[in-house]
């Protein structure tokens, strides 16, 4: 997404991140691509492609539900996987678009740390639903050798398409504050892990 | 004058598209009227883009987010309009020949709607007073 017109305000670190500020020096939040025309076209094309993938995924699962309506062929609880993936898609896109309103972001109800937690949960749900769809395909359909494997394949493709649509949106907005948040969050979690490892080694 | 010609050709395109849809429903060999549900999607498809153009009219960052959401929803409606006849045909509610006719009508009608936006939608006013 296009960078806000005030990079200093964008990168105003909160108290929590000030504690970790030594580790955050490598992350520069100010240098995003400000090329307006190509950025707009790229975002429009990414929106179209993400929309195609997302809705194709949902129509695949609708098709499977129509062809195999009984509980024995297609356990109805498996629909949860696609629903959670959709919730994750909406969560992540909500933050990515919220960053675009430059001034209003700093007065948003979540704040910077809240936005990072929101994104973290969103990405966790997205990855989790993709992994769960593979588990459902193999654990629920392939291994028990069900006569109709198509519902499992449909669940897998639904979640895969939603995930790729999400990936396209995230890639298209890679210059945005959302990605800065994600990078710093991953960097912070990596440093937290290394600190814990050091502490545990010292205790042993 | 060019506006009138474009309008006539676009309305011809719309009529051909609706003709394909009605052929897919009303031919005696098919005689199933389920594809008429697609009219709902045809009417719904220009609405997100129109709303986004009315709500924000300058190119600041908020309007980009609104336009992107509108493009996403419009793509979803178009995909749904293609998916529904295919699901009808796979569930054997309509015949595959009817599905093919309806999909052709889909292509023509969405081309007409896109042409309408390209020809008539690109002025800043978005007013109806040019002809």
Interface residues (C-beta under 8 A of the other chain):
Chain A: X1 X2 X4 X40 X43 X44 X47 X48 X50 X51 X52 X54 X55 X56 X59 X62 X63 X66 X67 X97 X100 X101 X102
Chain B: X61 X62 X64 X65 X67 X68 X69 X71 X72 X73 X74 X75 X76 X79 X80 X83 X86 X87 X90 X91
